[in-house]
Amino acid sequence: MKITMDVKGMSCQHCVNAVKRAAGSLAGVAAVDVNLASGKVTVDFDPAKVSLEQVKHAITEEGYTVV
């Protein structure tokens, strides 16, 4: 399943890497694509292994806001 979310608070490449690392470290996440300019994060994940809420939580734990 692929979902695109608005993520607030990203301002640099470090932010991009932090979001990719946080979401990408979850079991069941196949890919994370971050568009810094638009503030969009696309996550490709297996809902049988990880929930959307777990993905959102991983991103918010890094200090960003998932809208």
C-alpha distances in whole Angstrom, upper triangle without the diagonal:
4,7,10,13,17,18,22,25,24,27,27,26,26,24,21,22,22,18,17,19,18,14,14,17,14,14,10,10,10,11,12,14,16,19,22,24,21,20,16,14,10,8,6,5,6,7,10,11,11,10,10,14,14,12,15,17,17,18,20,22,23,25,22,21,18,19
4,7,10,14,16,19,22,21,24,24,23,23,21,18,19,20,16,15,17,17,13,13,16,15,15,12,10,10,9,10,11,13,15,18,20,17,16,13,10,7,6,4,6,9,10,13,14,12,12,10,14,14,12,13,17,17,16,19,21,21,23,20,19,16,16
4,7,10,12,16,19,18,21,22,21,22,19,17,19,18,15,14,17,16,12,14,17,15,16,14,11,12,11,10,10,12,13,16,18,15,14,10,8,6,6,7,8,11,11,15,15,13,11,9,12,13,10,11,15,15,14,16,19,19,20,17,16,12,13
4,7,9,13,16,15,18,19,19,20,17,15,17,17,13,13,17,16,13,14,18,17,18,16,13,14,12,10,9,9,10,13,14,11,10,6,5,4,6,9,11,14,14,18,18,16,14,11,13,15,11,11,15,15,13,15,18,18,18,15,14,10,11
4,6,10,13,13,16,18,18,19,15,14,16,16,12,13,16,15,12,15,18,17,19,18,15,16,14,11,11,10,11,12,13,10,8,6,5,6,8,11,13,16,16,20,19,16,14,10,12,13,11,9,13,13,11,12,16,15,15,12,10,7,7
4,7,10,10,13,16,17,17,14,13,16,15,12,14,17,16,14,17,20,19,22,21,18,19,16,13,12,10,10,10,11,8,6,5,6,9,11,15,17,20,19,23,23,19,17,13,14,16,13,11,14,14,11,12,16,15,14,10,8,6,5
4,7,7,11,13,14,14,11,10,13,12,9,12,15,13,12,15,18,18,21,20,17,19,16,13,12,9,10,9,11,9,5,6,7,10,12,16,17,21,20,24,23,19,17,14,14,15,12,9,12,12,8,9,12,11,10,7,5,5,6
4,6,9,12,14,14,10,11,15,13,11,14,17,15,15,18,20,21,24,24,21,22,20,16,15,12,12,10,11,10,6,9,10,14,16,19,21,24,24,27,26,22,20,17,17,17,15,12,14,14,10,10,13,12,9,6,5,6,7
4,6,9,12,12,8,10,13,12,11,14,16,15,16,18,20,21,25,25,22,24,21,17,16,13,13,10,12,11,8,11,12,16,18,21,23,26,26,29,27,24,23,19,19,19,16,14,15,14,11,10,12,10,8,5,7,9,11
4,6,8,9,5,7,10,9,9,12,14,13,14,17,19,20,24,24,20,22,18,15,13,10,10,7,9,10,7,10,10,14,16,20,22,25,25,29,27,23,23,20,19,19,16,14,16,14,11,11,13,10,9,7,9,11,13
4,7,8,6,8,11,11,12,14,16,16,17,19,21,23,27,27,23,24,21,17,15,12,11,7,9,11,9,12,13,17,19,23,25,28,29,32,30,27,26,23,23,23,20,18,19,18,14,15,16,13,12,10,12,14,16
4,5,5,7,9,10,11,13,14,16,17,18,20,23,26,26,23,23,20,16,15,11,11,7,10,12,11,13,14,17,19,22,24,28,29,32,30,27,27,24,25,24,21,20,20,18,15,16,17,14,14,12,15,17,19
4,5,5,6,9,10,11,12,14,16,16,18,21,24,24,21,21,17,14,13,10,10,8,11,13,12,14,13,16,18,21,23,26,28,31,28,26,26,24,24,23,20,19,20,18,15,17,18,14,15,14,17,18,20
4,5,5,6,9,10,10,12,14,15,16,19,22,23,20,21,18,15,14,12,13,11,14,16,14,15,14,17,18,21,23,26,27,30,27,25,25,23,23,22,19,18,19,16,13,15,15,11,12,12,16,17,20
4,5,5,6,9,10,11,12,14,15,18,21,22,19,20,17,13,12,9,11,8,12,13,11,12,12,15,16,19,21,24,25,28,25,22,22,20,20,19,16,15,16,13,10,12,12,9,9,9,12,13,16
4,6,5,6,9,10,11,12,14,16,19,20,16,17,13,10,9,6,8,7,11,12,10,10,9,12,13,16,18,22,23,26,24,21,21,19,20,18,15,15,16,13,11,13,14,11,12,11,13,14,16
4,6,5,6,8,10,10,12,15,18,19,15,16,13,10,10,9,11,10,14,16,13,14,12,14,14,16,18,21,23,25,23,20,21,19,20,18,15,16,16,13,11,14,14,11,13,12,15,16,19
4,6,5,6,9,10,11,13,17,18,15,16,14,11,12,10,13,12,16,17,14,14,12,14,14,17,18,21,22,24,22,19,19,18,18,16,13,13,13,10,8,11,10,7,10,10,13,14,17
4,5,5,6,8,10,12,15,16,13,14,12,8,9,8,11,11,14,14,11,11,8,11,10,14,15,18,19,22,19,16,16,14,15,13,10,10,11,8,6,9,10,7,9,8,11,11,14
4,6,6,5,8,10,13,14,10,11,8,6,7,7,11,12,15,15,13,12,9,10,9,12,13,16,18,20,18,16,16,15,16,14,11,12,13,10,9,12,13,10,13,12,14,14,17
4,6,5,6,9,12,14,11,12,10,9,11,11,15,15,19,19,16,15,12,13,12,14,14,17,19,21,18,15,17,16,16,14,11,13,13,9,9,12,12,10,13,13,16,16,19
4,6,6,7,11,13,10,13,12,10,12,12,16,16,19,19,16,15,12,13,11,14,13,16,17,19,16,13,14,13,13,10,8,10,9,6,6,9,8,7,11,11,13,13,17
4,5,6,9,10,7,10,9,7,10,11,14,15,19,18,15,13,10,10,8,10,10,13,14,16,13,10,11,10,11,9,6,8,9,6,6,10,10,10,13,12,13,12,16
4,5,8,9,6,7,7,6,10,11,15,17,20,20,17,15,12,11,8,9,9,12,14,16,13,11,13,13,14,11,9,12,12,9,10,14,13,13,16,15,17,16,19
4,6,9,7,10,10,10,13,15,19,20,23,23,20,19,15,15,12,12,11,13,15,16,13,11,13,14,15,11,10,13,12,9,11,14,13,13,16,16,18,17,21
4,6,6,9,10,11,14,16,20,21,25,24,21,19,15,14,11,11,9,10,12,12,9,7,10,11,12,8,8,11,11,8,11,14,13,14,17,17,18,17,20
4,6,8,11,13,16,19,22,24,27,26,24,21,18,16,12,12,9,9,10,10,7,7,10,12,13,10,10,14,14,12,14,17,17,17,21,21,22,20,23
4,6,9,11,15,18,21,24,27,25,23,20,16,14,10,9,6,5,7,8,5,6,9,11,13,11,10,14,15,13,15,18,18,19,22,21,22,19,22
4,6,8,11,14,18,20,23,22,19,17,13,11,7,6,4,6,9,11,8,7,10,10,13,11,9,12,14,12,13,16,17,17,20,19,19,17,20
4,7,10,14,17,20,23,22,20,17,13,11,8,5,5,8,11,13,11,11,13,13,16,14,12,15,17,15,16,19,20,19,22,21,22,19,22
4,7,10,13,16,19,18,17,14,10,8,6,5,7,10,13,16,14,13,14,14,16,15,12,14,17,14,14,18,19,18,20,19,20,17,20
4,7,10,13,16,15,13,11,7,6,5,6,9,12,15,17,16,14,15,13,15,14,10,12,15,12,11,15,16,15,17,15,16,14,17
4,7,10,12,12,11,8,6,5,6,9,12,16,17,21,19,17,18,15,18,17,13,14,17,15,13,16,18,16,18,15,16,15,16
4,6,9,9,7,6,5,6,9,12,15,18,20,23,22,19,19,16,18,17,14,14,16,14,12,15,17,14,15,13,14,13,15
4,6,6,6,5,6,8,12,14,18,21,23,26,25,22,22,19,20,20,17,16,19,18,14,17,19,17,17,14,15,14,15
4,6,5,7,8,11,14,18,20,24,25,29,27,24,24,21,22,22,18,17,19,18,14,16,18,16,15,13,14,14,15
4,6,8,11,13,17,20,23,27,28,31,30,27,26,23,24,24,21,20,22,21,17,19,21,19,18,15,16,16,16
4,5,9,11,15,18,21,25,25,29,28,25,24,21,22,23,19,18,21,20,16,18,21,19,18,14,14,13,13
4,7,10,13,17,19,23,23,27,26,23,21,18,19,19,16,14,17,16,13,14,17,15,14,11,10,10,10
4,7,10,13,16,19,20,24,23,20,19,15,17,17,14,13,16,16,12,14,17,16,16,12,11,10,10
4,6,10,13,16,17,20,19,17,16,13,14,15,11,10,14,13,10,13,15,14,15,11,11,9,11
4,7,10,13,14,18,17,15,14,12,14,14,11,11,15,14,12,15,17,17,18,15,15,12,13
4,6,10,11,14,14,11,11,9,12,12,8,10,13,12,11,14,16,16,18,15,15,13,14
4,7,9,12,12,11,11,10,14,13,10,13,16,14,14,18,19,19,21,19,19,16,18
4,6,9,8,7,8,8,12,11,9,12,14,13,14,17,19,19,21,20,20,17,19
4,5,6,6,8,9,13,12,11,14,16,16,17,20,21,22,24,23,22,19,21
4,5,5,5,7,10,10,10,13,15,15,17,19,20,22,24,22,21,18,20
4,6,8,11,13,12,13,16,17,17,19,22,22,24,26,25,25,22,23
4,7,10,12,10,11,15,15,15,17,20,20,21,24,23,23,21,23
4,7,8,7,7,11,11,11,14,16,16,18,20,20,19,17,19
4,5,5,7,9,10,11,13,14,15,18,19,18,17,15,16
4,5,5,6,9,10,11,12,14,16,17,16,14,11,13
4,5,5,6,9,10,10,12,14,15,14,13,10,12
4,5,5,6,9,10,10,13,15,14,14,12,15
4,5,5,7,9,10,11,13,12,12,10,13
4,5,5,6,9,10,11,9,9,6,9
4,5,5,6,9,10,10,10,9,12
4,6,5,7,9,9,11,10,14
4,5,5,7,6,8,7,11
4,5,5,5,6,7,10
4,5,7,9,11,14
4,6,9,11,15
4,7,10,13
4,7,10
4,6
4
